[in-house]
Amino acid sequence: MNTIKLRKWDSAEHLKTDDDMAQYFEACLQEAGDDAAFVAKALGNIARAKGMSQLSRDTGLGRESLYKALSGEGNPSFATILKVASALGIRLHAQAAPGA
């Protein structure tokens, strides 16, 4: 009998290009609704794909602090989210919600 080994899906492994990352983040923003932790986790996945050490250098924030803030369990400030998004080369944008 063959045994199949499974491992947990990791989005970061599939984010290869800047365009992949931007499209992934856009999809996460659309999916998140008002779930700020979901958005932070999405940024964390992109950060891991690009390299957390480089992000730490670019933002001036400690690696461990970034891991915690972007884990989906932390509660990063909006200033941290903006700083991380900027360092990752991601722009946040607004558009009118349907029916608004």
ROLO-216712 format. One line per 4 residues: their letters; for each residue x, y, z of N, C-alpha, C. Coordinates in steps of 0.05 Angstrom, whole numbers, plus 5000, padded with zeros to 4 digits. Layout:
REM residues N
a> X,Y,Z,X,Y,Z,X,Y,Z  ...
This chain:
REM residues 100
mnti> 5017,4976,5000,5000,5000,5000,5018,5025,5000  5011,5044,4982,5027,5069,4981,5015,5089,5001  5033,5102,5014,5025,5123,5032,5029,5150,5019  5010,5167,5020,5012,5193,5009,5018,5213,5032
klrk> 5039,5228,5028,5046,5248,5048,5035,5275,5039  5021,5288,5056,5010,5314,5050,5023,5335,5068  5024,5359,5058,5033,5380,5075,5015,5404,5072  5016,5421,5091,4998,5444,5092,5004,5463,5068
wdsa> 4982,5473,5056,4984,5492,5034,4997,5517,5044  5016,5527,5029,5029,5552,5036,5028,5571,5012  5011,5591,5013,5008,5610,4991,5034,5623,4983  5052,5628,5002,5077,5642,4996,5094,5627,4976
ehlk> 5091,5600,4975,5107,5584,4956,5098,5589,4927  5075,5600,4923,5064,5603,4897,5064,5632,4887  5074,5650,4903,5076,5678,4896,5104,5684,4885  5107,5682,4859,5133,5683,4847,5140,5711,4836
tddd> 5120,5725,4825,5125,5751,4812,5110,5773,4827  5118,5798,4822,5105,5821,4834,5075,5821,4825  5070,5813,4800,5042,5812,4791,5026,5791,4806  5038,5768,4810,5025,5747,4826,5017,5758,4854
maqy> 5036,5772,4866,5032,5783,4893,5010,5804,4893  5010,5821,4873,4989,5842,4872,4962,5830,4867  4960,5811,4849,4934,5798,4844,4924,5782,4868  4942,5768,4882,4935,5754,4906,4925,5773,4927
feac> 4939,5795,4931,4930,5815,4951,4903,5827,4944  4899,5833,4919,4873,5844,4910,4851,5824,4916  4855,5799,4910,4835,5778,4915,4830,5776,4945  4851,5777,4961,4847,5776,4990,4832,5800,5001
lqea> 4837,5824,4990,4822,5847,4998,4792,5844,4992  4786,5833,4969,4758,5829,4961,4745,5808,4979  4760,5788,4986,4749,5766,5002,4747,5773,5032  4764,5791,5041,4766,5796,5070,4742,5809,5083
gdda> 4727,5825,5068,4706,5840,5081,4718,5858,5102  4709,5855,5127,4720,5872,5148,4739,5857,5166  4750,5835,5156,4769,5819,5171,4797,5829,5168  4805,5847,5186,4832,5859,5185,4854,5838,5188
afva> 4850,5817,5204,4870,5796,5208,4875,5781,5182  4854,5777,5166,4857,5764,5140,4875,5780,5121  4872,5807,5121,4888,5825,5105,4917,5824,5115  4921,5825,5141,4948,5824,5152,4962,5798,5145
kalg> 4947,5776,5147,4958,5750,5140,4966,5749,5110  4949,5760,5093,4956,5761,5065,4982,5776,5060  4986,5799,5074,5011,5813,5072,5034,5796,5082  5029,5781,5104,5049,5764,5115,5058,5742,5095
niar> 5038,5731,5080,5045,5711,5060,5062,5723,5038  5056,5747,5030,5072,5761,5009,5099,5767,5020  5100,5776,5045,5126,5782,5058,5144,5758,5059  5132,5735,5066,5148,5710,5067,5158,5703,5039
akgm> 5142,5707,5018,5150,5701,4991,5173,5719,4982  5172,5744,4990,5194,5763,4982,5218,5760,5000  5214,5753,5025,5236,5751,5044,5232,5769,5068  5227,5757,5091,5222,5772,5115,5246,5789,5124
sqls> 5270,5778,5120,5294,5793,5128,5296,5819,5113  5291,5818,5087,5293,5842,5070,5271,5862,5079  5247,5852,5084,5225,5869,5093,5232,5883,5119  5245,5868,5137,5253,5879,5162,5273,5902,5158
rdtg> 5292,5899,5140,5311,5920,5134,5297,5944,5121  5278,5938,5103,5264,5960,5088,5246,5976,5106  5234,5963,5125,5214,5977,5142,5226,5988,5169  5249,5976,5176,5261,5983,5202,5247,5969,5226
lgre> 5230,5950,5219,5216,5935,5240,5230,5908,5244  5231,5897,5268,5243,5872,5273,5229,5849,5260  5244,5828,5252,5233,5805,5238,5212,5792,5255  5218,5788,5281,5198,5774,5298,5173,5791,5301
slyk> 5176,5817,5303,5152,5835,5304,5136,5832,5279  5149,5831,5256,5135,5828,5231,5120,5801,5229  5134,5780,5237,5121,5754,5237,5096,5754,5254  5098,5766,5277,5075,5767,5295,5052,5784,5284
alsg> 5060,5808,5275,5040,5827,5265,5025,5816,5240  5040,5801,5223,5028,5792,5198,5020,5763,5198  5017,5752,5222,5010,5724,5225,4980,5718,5222  4964,5739,5224,4935,5735,5226,4926,5733,5254
egnp> 4945,5731,5273,4939,5729,5301,4945,5756,5315  4963,5771,5303,4971,5797,5315,4950,5818,5308  4955,5842,5317,4937,5865,5312,4954,5889,5304  4966,5888,5280,4984,5910,5272,4969,5937,5269
sfat> 4983,5958,5274,4971,5984,5270,4968,5989,5240  4951,6008,5233,4948,6014,5205,4974,6026,5194  4989,6040,5210,5014,6051,5202,5033,6028,5194  5033,6006,5209,5050,5983,5202,5041,5971,5176
ilkv> 5015,5968,5172,5004,5957,5147,5013,5974,5123  5011,6000,5126,5019,6018,5104,5049,6016,5099  5065,6015,5120,5094,6013,5117,5102,5987,5104  5089,5965,5112,5095,5939,5100,5086,5939,5071
asal> 5062,5948,5065,5052,5948,5037,5071,5964,5019  5079,5987,5028,5098,6004,5013,5124,5990,5008  5135,5978,5029,5161,5963,5026,5159,5939,5008  5135,5927,5006,5131,5904,4988,5124,5913,4960
girl> 5121,5939,4956,5114,5949,4929,5085,5946,4922  5068,5946,4943,5039,5942,4939,5025,5968,4946  5007,5976,4928,4992,6000,4933,4963,5992,4941  4953,6004,4962,4925,6001,4969,4909,6021,4953
haqa> 4886,6014,4944,4869,6033,4930,4840,6029,4938  4825,6050,4932,4797,6050,4939,4779,6052,4914  4756,6039,4916,4736,6043,4896,4709,6041,4910  4689,6052,4898,4662,6052,4910,4652,6023,4910
apga> 4641,6015,4933,4629,5989,4935,4603,5988,4920  4597,5965,4908,4571,5962,4893,4548,5969,4912  4530,5984,4902,4506,5991,4918,4511,6013,4939  4535,6024,4939,4541,6045,4959,4531,6072,4951
